[in-house]
Amino acid sequence: MNIDQYLPVLLFILVGASVGILPLALGYFLGPNRPDAAKNSPYECGFEAFEDARMKFDVRYYLVAILFILFDLEIAFLLPWAVSLQEVGLAGFAAVVIFLAILVVGFAYEWKKGALDWE
């Protein structure tokens, strides 16, 4: 095994790590650190904090976010198929039609269950 082949990779890793770590270390050690009560107090648009930052959110926000990510990623799978449509032929077209049918059935199920309603 010749180590000369790995030298550029090792050099790239060292330079990348130093570019990432060196400014953070310099700022930590050379930067001013004078905390006081005003700097450590919670700040919320000029007002004192009147609620806990860990308040509960409605589960519908999370559900809509998860559904958006799910359907967005599934739609993103269509781009490679559209680019290579000529090469995949009829078998590729049939696979995408089945994929889209499953996607539509899942979307209709979520719609029927009321997962997309805000009320």
Backbone as a chain_set.jsonl record, in Angstrom:
{"seq": "MNIDQYLPVLLFILVGASVGILPLALGYFLGPNRPDAAKNSPYECGFEAFEDARMKFDVRYYLVAILFILFDLEIAFLLPWAVSLQEVGLAGFAAVVIFLAILVVGFAYEWKKGALDWE", "coords": {"N": [[0.852, -1.179, 0.0], [0.647, 2.116, -0.954], [1.385, 5.091, 0.54], [1.52, 7.572, -0.576], [-0.536, 7.938, -2.347], [-2.704, 8.515, -0.784], [-2.117, 10.934, 0.337], [-3.082, 13.464, -0.817], [-5.804, 13.303, -0.093], [-5.684, 13.157, 2.708], [-4.463, 15.628, 3.187], [-6.487, 17.322, 2.251], [-8.524, 16.767, 4.125], [-7.295, 17.671, 6.485], [-6.913, 20.427, 5.939], [-9.577, 21.207, 5.551], [-10.679, 20.642, 8.093], [-9.141, 22.386, 9.666], [-9.935, 24.872, 8.632], [-12.539, 24.905, 9.473], [-12.398, 24.622, 12.283], [-10.411, 26.341, 13.31], [-11.227, 29.205, 13.109], [-13.349, 29.177, 14.972], [-12.065, 28.446, 17.356], [-10.252, 30.584, 17.632], [-12.043, 32.749, 17.94], [-13.244, 32.006, 20.337], [-11.129, 32.016, 22.198], [-9.887, 34.543, 21.865], [-11.885, 36.409, 21.789], [-13.996, 38.89, 23.441], [-15.323, 38.303, 26.697], [-17.584, 39.182, 28.639], [-19.948, 38.741, 30.521], [-23.082, 39.966, 31.788], [-25.93, 40.841, 33.823], [-27.856, 41.933, 32.102], [-27.117, 41.019, 29.579], [-27.433, 38.285, 29.849], [-30.111, 37.981, 30.251], [-33.406, 36.909, 29.232], [-34.596, 37.719, 25.98], [-37.162, 39.044, 24.081], [-38.288, 40.468, 21.52], [-38.069, 43.023, 22.701], [-39.646, 42.842, 24.927], [-40.167, 41.442, 28.172], [-39.869, 37.94, 28.689], [-42.888, 36.243, 28.559], [-44.028, 33.779, 28.506], [-43.36, 30.273, 28.719], [-40.665, 29.0, 26.84], [-40.886, 26.477, 25.969], [-43.46, 25.778, 25.089], [-46.453, 23.977, 24.257], [-47.193, 22.707, 21.045], [-49.761, 22.371, 18.616], [-50.6, 19.165, 17.411], [-51.244, 19.012, 14.785], [-49.639, 20.719, 13.298], [-47.196, 19.353, 13.19], [-48.058, 17.043, 11.884], [-48.891, 17.994, 9.358], [-46.44, 18.983, 8.481], [-44.895, 16.627, 8.341], [-46.373, 15.222, 6.429], [-46.035, 16.943, 4.255], [-43.245, 16.743, 3.829], [-43.085, 14.022, 3.224], [-44.692, 13.716, 0.836], [-43.39, 15.566, -0.761], [-40.81, 14.494, -1.037], [-41.462, 12.165, -2.377], [-42.404, 13.171, -4.781], [-40.034, 14.269, -5.66], [-38.696, 12.036, -6.515], [-39.598, 11.709, -9.058], [-38.181, 13.304, -10.842], [-35.608, 12.147, -11.726], [-36.687, 10.047, -13.207], [-38.118, 11.416, -15.189], [-36.036, 12.62, -16.555], [-34.649, 10.462, -17.621], [-36.456, 9.198, -19.314], [-36.511, 8.255, -21.968], [-34.645, 6.182, -21.942], [-35.584, 4.269, -20.102], [-37.864, 3.102, -21.044], [-40.87, 1.162, -21.703], [-41.211, -0.457, -19.451], [-40.143, 1.083, -17.368], [-41.885, 3.236, -17.499], [-44.293, 1.978, -16.742], [-43.635, 1.279, -14.121], [-43.447, 3.812, -12.911], [-46.04, 4.697, -13.237], [-47.391, 2.94, -11.537], [-46.159, 3.703, -9.155], [-47.069, 6.39, -8.96], [-49.797, 5.877, -8.761], [-49.961, 4.621, -6.256], [-49.097, 6.777, -4.728], [-51.183, 8.625, -5.171], [-53.318, 7.222, -4.045], [-52.495, 7.153, -1.359], [-52.503, 9.904, -0.819], [-55.225, 10.49, -1.177], [-56.276, 8.946, 0.884], [-55.196, 10.252, 3.164], [-56.455, 12.71, 2.845], [-59.146, 11.981, 3.079], [-59.211, 11.054, 5.703], [-58.948, 13.415, 7.014], [-56.555, 14.619, 7.621], [-55.455, 16.827, 6.488], [-57.019, 18.942, 7.163], [-57.621, 21.989, 8.938], [-59.332, 22.505, 10.953]], "CA": [[0.0, 0.0, 0.0], [1.452, 3.314, -1.111], [0.768, 6.192, 1.281], [1.531, 8.779, -1.411], [-1.839, 8.07, -3.0], [-3.655, 9.049, 0.188], [-1.662, 12.231, 0.819], [-4.016, 14.554, -1.142], [-7.034, 13.166, 0.697], [-5.341, 13.535, 4.073], [-4.255, 17.065, 3.179], [-7.81, 17.933, 2.109], [-9.212, 16.628, 5.408], [-6.642, 18.547, 7.461], [-7.214, 21.822, 5.612], [-10.997, 21.412, 5.829], [-10.891, 20.676, 9.539], [-8.56, 23.601, 10.227], [-10.768, 26.005, 8.233], [-13.743, 24.868, 10.292], [-12.142, 24.677, 13.725], [-9.539, 27.457, 13.678], [-11.949, 30.446, 13.446], [-14.108, 29.0, 16.208], [-11.137, 28.476, 18.488], [-9.751, 31.953, 17.777], [-13.104, 33.576, 18.508], [-13.476, 31.62, 21.727], [-10.01, 32.406, 23.07], [-9.506, 35.946, 21.73], [-13.044, 37.286, 21.873], [-14.326, 39.363, 24.789], [-16.292, 37.501, 27.435], [-17.974, 39.97, 29.798], [-21.396, 38.6, 30.727], [-23.718, 40.649, 32.902], [-27.339, 40.447, 33.968], [-28.625, 42.353, 30.931], [-26.788, 40.138, 28.451], [-27.908, 36.932, 30.116], [-31.567, 37.958, 30.425], [-34.123, 36.522, 28.019], [-35.023, 38.864, 25.176], [-38.197, 38.67, 23.12], [-38.828, 41.654, 20.843], [-38.115, 44.168, 23.587], [-40.478, 42.546, 26.095], [-39.751, 40.318, 29.002], [-40.517, 36.692, 28.299], [-44.114, 36.073, 29.343], [-44.411, 32.368, 28.482], [-42.251, 29.334, 28.633], [-40.263, 28.757, 25.461], [-41.207, 25.085, 25.649], [-44.914, 25.614, 25.072], [-46.908, 22.867, 23.428], [-47.778, 23.015, 19.756], [-50.791, 21.445, 18.174], [-50.015, 18.058, 16.666], [-51.533, 19.182, 13.357], [-48.473, 21.327, 12.661], [-46.243, 18.288, 12.921], [-48.645, 16.144, 10.902], [-48.818, 18.631, 8.045], [-45.025, 19.045, 8.102], [-44.468, 15.287, 7.956], [-47.013, 14.903, 5.153], [-45.376, 17.727, 3.218], [-41.946, 16.137, 3.535], [-43.329, 12.73, 2.593], [-45.129, 13.875, -0.543], [-42.372, 16.303, -1.478], [-39.752, 13.553, -1.407], [-41.962, 11.241, -3.392], [-42.424, 13.902, -6.044], [-38.64, 14.449, -6.078], [-38.281, 10.82, -7.211], [-40.041, 11.755, -10.446], [-37.234, 14.028, -11.679], [-34.711, 11.243, -12.468], [-37.474, 9.298, -14.18], [-38.436, 12.289, -16.313], [-34.815, 12.865, -17.317], [-34.248, 9.241, -18.325], [-37.667, 8.557, -19.839], [-36.21, 7.556, -23.223], [-33.856, 4.972, -21.691], [-36.248, 3.264, -19.271], [-38.822, 2.406, -21.892], [-42.225, 0.878, -21.23], [-41.149, -1.007, -18.089], [-39.959, 2.23, -16.472], [-43.139, 3.992, -17.488], [-45.267, 1.229, -15.935], [-43.236, 1.385, -12.717], [-43.791, 5.137, -12.419], [-47.505, 4.764, -13.143], [-47.738, 2.246, -10.282], [-45.686, 4.594, -8.079], [-47.997, 7.508, -8.857], [-51.082, 5.37, -8.278], [-49.82, 4.459, -4.804], [-49.025, 8.126, -4.179], [-52.528, 9.209, -5.199], [-54.134, 6.502, -3.052], [-52.087, 7.65, -0.043], [-52.978, 11.274, -0.681], [-56.677, 10.436, -0.998], [-56.514, 8.415, 2.231], [-54.929, 11.327, 4.115], [-57.49, 13.718, 2.667], [-60.391, 11.445, 3.622], [-59.076, 10.981, 7.161], [-58.964, 14.762, 7.577], [-55.23, 15.022, 8.096], [-55.1, 18.103, 5.89], [-57.953, 19.965, 7.636], [-57.114, 22.785, 10.044], [-60.394, 22.746, 11.944]], "C": [[0.899, 1.243, 0.0], [0.739, 4.491, -0.455], [0.723, 7.467, 0.46], [0.19, 8.994, -2.109], [-2.869, 8.707, -2.074], [-3.277, 10.433, 0.709], [-2.593, 13.377, 0.417], [-5.319, 14.496, -0.335], [-6.781, 13.582, 2.135], [-5.129, 15.044, 4.185], [-5.588, 17.806, 3.074], [-8.579, 17.881, 3.425], [-8.607, 17.572, 6.443], [-6.955, 20.017, 7.192], [-8.684, 22.118, 5.909], [-11.293, 21.505, 7.315], [-10.317, 21.952, 10.151], [-9.369, 24.836, 9.841], [-12.047, 26.048, 9.069], [-13.493, 25.119, 11.769], [-11.349, 25.921, 14.134], [-10.298, 28.758, 13.948], [-12.783, 30.33, 14.723], [-13.208, 29.082, 17.43], [-10.591, 29.883, 18.713], [-10.81, 32.869, 18.381], [-13.353, 33.265, 19.966], [-12.374, 32.149, 22.635], [-9.696, 33.898, 23.009], [-10.677, 36.906, 21.886], [-13.342, 37.724, 23.296], [-15.423, 38.504, 25.412], [-16.621, 38.252, 28.724], [-19.488, 39.853, 30.011], [-21.873, 39.448, 31.905], [-25.204, 40.267, 32.897], [-28.158, 40.81, 32.736], [-28.354, 41.442, 29.736], [-27.341, 38.737, 28.64], [-29.43, 36.85, 30.288], [-32.243, 37.536, 29.125], [-34.648, 37.751, 27.297], [-36.026, 38.386, 24.137], [-38.83, 39.942, 22.581], [-38.969, 42.854, 21.79], [-38.938, 43.952, 24.836], [-39.826, 41.465, 26.928], [-40.513, 39.074, 28.565], [-41.738, 36.455, 29.183], [-44.642, 34.644, 29.307], [-43.154, 31.524, 28.443], [-41.931, 29.068, 27.167], [-40.609, 27.34, 25.023], [-42.713, 24.848, 25.672], [-45.294, 24.526, 24.078], [-47.515, 23.393, 22.134], [-48.83, 21.973, 19.43], [-50.155, 20.384, 17.289], [-50.276, 18.203, 15.171], [-50.379, 19.85, 12.629], [-47.456, 20.253, 12.277], [-46.779, 17.345, 11.839], [-48.562, 16.733, 9.502], [-47.365, 18.707, 7.578], [-44.53, 17.679, 7.633], [-45.095, 14.896, 6.623], [-46.375, 15.688, 4.01], [-44.044, 17.101, 2.839], [-42.133, 14.82, 2.799], [-43.702, 12.895, 1.127], [-44.108, 14.657, -1.365], [-41.238, 15.377, -1.914], [-40.218, 12.574, -2.468], [-42.029, 11.92, -4.754], [-40.993, 14.113, -6.557], [-38.109, 13.202, -6.779], [-38.687, 10.83, -8.679], [-39.034, 12.444, -11.362], [-36.259, 13.091, -12.406], [-35.462, 10.417, -13.514], [-37.765, 10.157, -15.398], [-37.204, 12.548, -17.174], [-34.448, 11.644, -18.156], [-35.437, 8.5, -18.922], [-37.379, 7.766, -21.106], [-35.486, 6.232, -22.964], [-34.625, 3.892, -20.94], [-37.33, 2.508, -20.023], [-40.162, 2.179, -21.217], [-42.234, 0.332, -19.797], [-40.977, 0.118, -17.064], [-41.208, 3.076, -16.379], [-44.189, 3.3, -16.629], [-44.927, 1.326, -14.448], [-43.614, 2.749, -12.142], [-45.299, 5.303, -12.336], [-47.974, 4.075, -11.87], [-47.331, 3.111, -9.079], [-46.65, 5.757, -7.878], [-49.373, 7.067, -8.371], [-51.046, 5.18, -6.764], [-49.776, 5.817, -4.12], [-50.403, 8.77, -4.12], [-53.434, 8.529, -4.184], [-53.774, 6.976, -1.638], [-52.567, 9.066, 0.209], [-54.481, 11.313, -0.456], [-57.03, 9.919, 0.399], [-56.298, 9.497, 3.286], [-55.995, 12.411, 4.038], [-58.795, 13.259, 3.292], [-60.352, 11.371, 5.145], [-59.068, 12.353, 7.819], [-57.631, 15.238, 8.084], [-54.828, 16.376, 7.553], [-56.034, 19.235, 6.332], [-57.36, 20.683, 8.842], [-58.159, 22.966, 11.148], [-60.626, 21.548, 12.809]], "O": [[1.785, 1.392, 0.842], [-0.374, 4.847, -0.843], [-0.052, 8.368, 0.78], [-0.168, 10.129, -2.424], [-3.802, 9.364, -2.536], [-4.049, 11.041, 1.45], [-2.878, 14.219, 1.268], [-5.861, 15.53, 0.054], [-7.595, 14.295, 2.72], [-5.56, 15.666, 5.156], [-5.785, 18.818, 3.746], [-9.222, 18.861, 3.799], [-9.341, 18.208, 7.2], [-7.232, 20.771, 8.126], [-9.001, 23.172, 6.462], [-12.072, 22.355, 7.745], [-10.923, 22.539, 11.047], [-9.481, 25.764, 10.643], [-12.574, 27.127, 9.338], [-14.302, 25.767, 12.433], [-11.598, 26.489, 15.197], [-10.024, 29.385, 14.971], [-12.901, 31.3, 15.472], [-13.557, 29.718, 18.425], [-10.479, 30.329, 19.855], [-10.497, 33.684, 19.249], [-13.643, 34.166, 20.753], [-12.651, 32.67, 23.715], [-9.274, 34.469, 24.015], [-10.47, 38.102, 22.096], [-12.992, 37.03, 24.25], [-16.333, 38.041, 24.724], [-16.021, 37.999, 29.769], [-20.225, 40.789, 29.703], [-21.156, 39.622, 32.89], [-25.658, 39.474, 32.071], [-29.066, 40.067, 32.362], [-29.266, 41.132, 28.97], [-27.682, 38.073, 27.661], [-29.973, 35.758, 30.453], [-31.714, 37.777, 28.04], [-35.091, 38.71, 27.928], [-35.765, 37.433, 23.402], [-39.81, 40.434, 23.141], [-39.925, 43.62, 21.664], [-38.931, 44.801, 25.727], [-39.027, 40.672, 26.43], [-41.66, 39.155, 28.127], [-41.635, 36.464, 30.41], [-45.606, 34.327, 30.004], [-42.052, 32.003, 28.172], [-42.838, 28.925, 26.347], [-40.622, 27.044, 23.828], [-43.184, 23.844, 26.206], [-44.529, 24.206, 23.167], [-48.247, 24.382, 22.126], [-48.784, 20.842, 19.913], [-49.261, 20.688, 16.5], [-49.589, 17.573, 14.367], [-50.159, 19.572, 11.45], [-46.926, 20.256, 11.166], [-46.023, 16.903, 10.974], [-48.197, 16.033, 8.558], [-47.09, 18.513, 6.394], [-43.82, 17.589, 6.631], [-44.427, 14.304, 5.775], [-46.196, 15.153, 2.916], [-43.746, 16.945, 1.655], [-41.407, 14.535, 1.846], [-43.087, 12.272, 0.262], [-43.983, 14.417, -2.566], [-40.76, 15.474, -3.044], [-39.453, 12.198, -3.355], [-41.738, 11.294, -5.772], [-40.771, 14.132, -7.768], [-37.163, 13.297, -7.561], [-38.169, 10.037, -9.466], [-39.04, 12.184, -12.566], [-36.096, 13.231, -13.618], [-34.924, 10.126, -14.583], [-37.67, 9.677, -16.528], [-37.317, 12.68, -18.392], [-33.983, 11.788, -19.287], [-35.407, 7.273, -19.02], [-37.957, 6.697, -21.299], [-35.695, 5.264, -23.694], [-34.344, 2.707, -21.122], [-37.667, 1.382, -19.658], [-40.543, 2.896, -20.292], [-43.148, 0.619, -19.024], [-41.606, 0.094, -16.006], [-41.553, 3.576, -15.308], [-44.901, 3.958, -15.87], [-45.822, 1.441, -13.61], [-44.058, 2.829, -10.997], [-45.789, 5.991, -11.441], [-48.869, 4.579, -11.192], [-48.079, 3.227, -8.108], [-47.009, 6.074, -6.744], [-50.041, 7.806, -7.647], [-51.996, 5.54, -6.07], [-50.356, 5.99, -3.048], [-50.75, 9.396, -3.119], [-54.236, 9.194, -3.529], [-54.663, 7.178, -0.811], [-52.989, 9.397, 1.317], [-54.962, 12.089, 0.37], [-57.975, 10.403, 1.022], [-57.112, 9.649, 4.197], [-56.391, 12.967, 5.062], [-59.479, 14.038, 3.956], [-61.367, 11.606, 5.801], [-59.167, 12.455, 9.042], [-57.569, 16.163, 8.893], [-53.937, 17.018, 8.109], [-55.851, 20.377, 5.911], [-56.683, 20.071, 9.668], [-57.851, 23.547, 12.188], [-61.483, 21.581, 13.692]]}, "num_chains": 1, "name": "protein.A"}
